[in-house]
Amino acid sequence: MYEIKTQAFFSAAHHLLNYDGACENQHGHNWMVEAFVRGEALDKSNILIDYKVLKKELNEVLEGLDHKDINELPDFKGESPSSEMIASYIYSKLKEKIVQLYKVSVWETQTSCCSYFEEE
């Protein structure tokens, strides 16, 4: 089994709904996103997936979040856009393009991260 990972970044604002604390107020993050791909079969170049392809597709998904108020986006309307929900959202959008996608991790800070993956 092989696994590769790439990272990308976006900046956005959000606030949590149904939350009692500072994060109920609008605030922003410089998010780091990691996309993991797993598989057993390599192509004729002996690679699982070209990093350029994975980065391109991930960046296209993140363009829809970058410099936005996530609460105002149609996919999050009425939802609390927690790191968990953002990781799930990115995973579902990226999975449409990268079938070998295994996991997406979303970092709000250097020490706080959430990952989303589906059971195999």
C-alpha positions in Angstrom: 0.0 0.0 0.0 1.3 3.5 -0.9 0.2 6.8 0.5 1.0 10.3 -0.7 0.1 13.6 0.8 0.0 17.2 -0.4 -0.7 20.4 1.4 -2.5 23.6 0.4 -3.6 26.7 2.2 -6.6 29.1 2.3 -7.7 32.0 4.4 -11.3 32.4 5.5 -13.6 33.6 8.2 -16.3 31.7 10.1 -18.2 31.6 13.3 -19.7 28.6 15.1 -23.4 28.3 15.7 -24.8 26.8 18.9 -21.5 27.3 20.6 -20.9 29.2 23.9 -17.5 30.8 23.8 -15.3 33.1 21.8 -15.6 31.0 18.6 -19.3 32.0 18.3 -17.9 35.4 17.2 -16.7 35.8 13.6 -13.0 35.1 13.3 -10.6 34.0 10.7 -7.9 31.3 10.2 -5.1 30.7 7.8 -6.1 27.1 7.2 -3.7 24.3 6.1 -5.3 21.4 4.3 -3.7 18.0 3.7 -5.0 15.6 1.1 -4.0 11.9 1.4 -4.2 9.4 -1.4 -3.8 5.7 -0.9 -3.5 2.8 -3.3 -1.7 -0.3 -4.3 -1.5 0.1 -8.1 1.2 2.3 -9.6 1.1 3.7 -13.1 3.6 3.1 -15.8 5.9 5.8 -14.2 5.6 3.9 -10.9 3.7 6.7 -9.2 0.3 6.4 -7.4 -0.9 9.9 -8.6 1.0 12.8 -10.0 1.4 15.4 -7.3 0.6 18.2 -9.8 -2.8 16.6 -10.4 -3.6 16.2 -6.7 -2.4 19.8 -6.0 -4.4 21.3 -8.9 -7.6 19.5 -7.9 -7.2 20.4 -4.2 -6.5 24.1 -5.0 -9.6 24.2 -7.2 -11.8 23.0 -4.3 -10.1 25.5 -1.9 -10.7 28.4 -4.3 -14.4 28.2 -3.3 -13.4 28.8 0.3 -10.5 31.2 0.1 -11.1 34.7 1.4 -14.8 33.9 2.1 -17.1 34.0 5.1 -17.8 30.3 5.2 -21.1 30.8 7.0 -22.4 32.6 4.0 -21.6 29.9 1.5 -24.6 27.9 0.2 -23.1 24.6 1.3 -22.8 25.8 4.9 -26.0 28.0 5.1 -27.6 27.3 8.5 -24.8 24.9 9.5 -22.0 25.5 12.0 -18.9 25.4 9.9 -16.6 23.6 12.3 -13.3 22.1 11.2 -15.1 18.8 11.1 -17.6 20.1 8.6 -15.0 21.8 6.5 -12.9 18.7 6.3 -15.9 16.6 5.3 -16.9 19.3 2.7 -13.4 19.3 1.1 -13.2 15.5 1.2 -16.6 15.2 -0.7 -15.7 17.7 -3.3 -12.2 16.3 -3.9 -13.4 12.7 -3.9 -15.4 13.6 -7.0 -12.2 14.2 -8.8 -9.6 11.9 -7.1 -11.1 8.4 -6.6 -8.1 7.2 -4.6 -8.6 9.9 -2.0 -8.2 8.5 1.5 -8.3 11.4 4.0 -8.5 15.2 4.3 -7.0 17.0 7.3 -7.8 20.6 8.1 -5.6 22.6 10.4 -7.0 25.7 12.0 -3.8 26.4 13.9 -0.3 24.8 14.0 -1.6 22.6 16.9 -5.3 22.0 16.1 -6.3 19.6 13.3 -9.4 17.6 12.2 -9.4 14.7 9.7 -12.2 13.2 7.7 -12.1 9.9 6.0 -14.6 7.2 5.2 -14.5 3.6 6.5 -13.3 1.1 4.0 
